[in-house]
């Protein structure tokens, strides 16, 4: 009986610790996101890509792509600003946990058990900019491929933010439910440069 009660108390304490950590992380990231319209811009692009890809008239399709280019520029700029603003956060606050609950608060004490959201945001900002502003001029067919890569870059950014606030499993579940896209597919669909830098940051995780 005593062991059962002790186990319940430990589980409750771990839950409280986890909840407090999540609230702190959500509040911290929310404060930085509040200055931007990143979520709204991503939604606009996602809907716009769907319209463009479904448009059969070449002139109308071209017009949609042109309108979306301005939104892409805004998203890239605001993501860079987010990364620059979040760079001022301390390392202890920016650490992202790789460990399963309830060991989240111990992650910073265990070698290789955490990584830095500040570095992840820099990778995402660079990835979005690279996908939105490729070097060569593009034809319509390439524009579709570019939209596909940009969509993956946006989903990976969302995944990192959800991972920071909750956990990798929760972040992966949200991407799957909201976008019908597994985390592995998102990672496979970003640019090779983004994927390489991201995996290096995670240590191949």
N, C-alpha and C positions, 0 to 999 in steps of 0.2 A: 504494500500500500504506500509506504514511504517513497519507494522508487518511482511509483506512478505519479505521485504528487510532485516529486522533484522534477520528473521529466516534463510534466505540464508547466511547471514554473519556468523551467529553462526554455521551453518552446515559446511561452508567452513573452519572456524577456527578449528572445531572439527576434520574435515578430515585431515587438515594439522598437527594437534597434533598427531593424530593416525598414519599418515604416518611417521612422524619423529620418533615416538617411535618404530615403526616396523623396520625402517632402523637401528636404534641403536641396537636393539636386534639381528637382523640378522647379523650385523657386529660383535657384541660381541661373539655370538655363533660360527660364521664362523671362527673367529680368533682361537678359541680353537679346532674346528674340523679340521682345516687346518693341524695340526700336526699329524693327524691320517688318517687311510684309512677305517674308520668305515662303511661308505656308500658302498664302494666297497666290503668290506668283507661280509656285509649283502647280497648284490646282489649275490655274489659268492655262499653263503650258500643257498639262496633261489633257485637258479638254480640247485645247486648240490642236494638238497633234492628232487627236482622234478625228476632228473635223477635217483637217487637211488630208489625212490618209484616206478618208472616206469620200472625199470630193472627186468627182469624175471630170469636172470641167478644169482644164489646165490653167486658164486665166484666173479663175476663182481660187484654185489651189495655190497658185503663185502669190496671190494677194494675201492669203492666210499666212503663208510662210513668212512674208515680209512683215506682217503685223507681229508675228510671234518673235521675230528677231529682236525687236525692241524689248519685249518682255524677258527674253533670254539675257539680254544685256543687263537689265535691272536685277535679275536673279543673281547673275555672276557678281555684280558690284556689291549687292547686299550680303552675299555669302562671304566675300572677302572682308567686308566691314565687320561681320559677325566674328570671323576668325581673328581679326585684329583686336576687336574689343575683348574677346574671351581670352586672348593672350595675356591680359593683365591679371587674370585669375591665378591664384597660387597653385603650385603643383599639387599640393595635398587636396585641394578642392576639385581639381581637374582630373584626378585619377579615375579610370574606369575599371570596374571589377570584372575579372574573368572567372572568379570562383562561384560555385553554386551557393544559394542561400542556405544557411544563415551566416556564412563566413564573410559577407560583403565588407564589413567594417575592418576585417583583418587583412584585406587584400594588400593594402599598402605596406604591410609588415612582412609579406612573404615575397621573396624574389621571383619575378616573372609572373606574378599573379594579377598584375594590373597594367594599364597603359594610359596614355595622356590624351584627353579629348582635344586639347589645344592643338596637338600635332594632327589629330584626325581631321579637325576642321580645316586646317591648312591643306591637307590632301584633298578634301572635298572641294574647297574653293578652287584649287588648281585644276582639278578634274573637270569641273563644270566649265571653267574658262577655256580649257583646252578643247572640250567638245563643242562649245558654242562658237569658238573662233579658230577653226582649222586654217592652216596655211593656204592650201590651194583653193581656187574657185570651185564651187560645187554645182553640179547639175541636179535636177529634181530627184533622181534616183539616189544620189549621195545625200540629199537633204533628208530623205526618209531614214537612211542609216544613221545620220547624225541625230535625228530626233529619238531614235531607239537608244543610242548611247547616252544622250542627255537624260532620258527617262530613267535609265539605270543609275546614272550618277545621282539623280535626285532621290531615288529610292534608297540608295546607300547612305546618303546624308541623313535621311529620315531614320534609317535603321540605327545609325550611330547615336542620334539624339535620344531615341527611345531606349537604346542600350544604356546610355549614361543615366537616364532617369530611373530605369527599372532593371532590366537584365537582358542578356543576349537572347534568351529563350522567349521572353515577352516581345522583344523587338522583332524577332523573326516571325512570331505568330501574327503580329499586327500587320507586317508587310504581306504575309500570305493571305490573311483574311481580307484586308482592304484592297489589295491589288492582285490577288490570285497569283502571286509570284514568290517562289521559294527563295530564301536568302542565298542559297548557292547559285541560283540562276541570276540573281541581281549581281552578285560578285563576278560571275562569268561574263556579264554583259557590259560592264564598265570598260573604259579604255585599258589597254595593257599597262600603261603607266600608272593609272590609278590603282589597279589591282595589285601591281607589284609593290607600290609604296604602302598600300593598306596592309597587305600581308606581312611586309617587313615590320611595320609598326606592331602588328599583333603577334609577331614571332611565328608566322605561319599558321596561326590558329584558324 
